[in-house]
Amino acid sequence: MIAFLENLKALAFLLIFISSIVYYWQLKLLKRKRKLSKSEMAMYVINLIAPFTYAFIYIILLLGT
């Protein structure tokens, strides 16, 4: 049961990771068409940084085990 929940957690994080990349691409396309609002720009920056941060932490956790 615990292994199933850990796999489910990993799947959820993977979906969040992919979603943030897709949303970043959408905001990037929108940025080309018009100027982004402050909230859109904040989401753009967060989605730019978040996938790399997640991947870095994930690699550190894999190397630590």
N, C-alpha and C positions, 0 to 999 in steps of 0.2 A: 504494500500500500504506500509506503514512504517513497519507494523508487518511482511509482506511478506519479505521485505528487511532484517529485523533483523533475521528472520528465515534462509534466504539465507546466511547471514553472519555467523550464527552459524554453518550451514552445511559446509561452506567453511573452517572454523576453524577446524571442526571435521575431514574433509578430509585431511587437512594439518597435523593434529595430528597423524592420522592413517598412512599417508604416511611416516612421519618421523620415526615412530616406525618400519615400514617394511624396510625402508632404513637402519636403525640402525642394524636390524637383518642381512641384506645382507652384510653390512660392517663387522659385527662380524664374519660371516662365511668366508668372504674373508680374514680376519685377521688370521684366523686359518690356511689358506692355504699358505699365503705369508705375507711378511712385507708390511704394508700400506705405500703409499707415503705420503708426507707432507700434500697435499690437502685432501687426503682420511682420514688421521688421524684427520685433522681439522673438517671435516664433521662428523666423528665418535664421536668426543667430543661434537660438537654442537648438534647432534641428541641424544646424551646421556642426555644432560642437558635440551634441549628445551621442551620435553613432560612434564617433571616434573615441569618446570617453568610455562608452560601454565596451567597445572592442578591446581597448587597452586594459580595462579592469578584468574582462573575461580572460584575456591572455595571461595576466598576472595570476589569476585564480587557477588556471590550468597548470601553470608552471609551479605553483605552490603546492599542488597535490601530488 
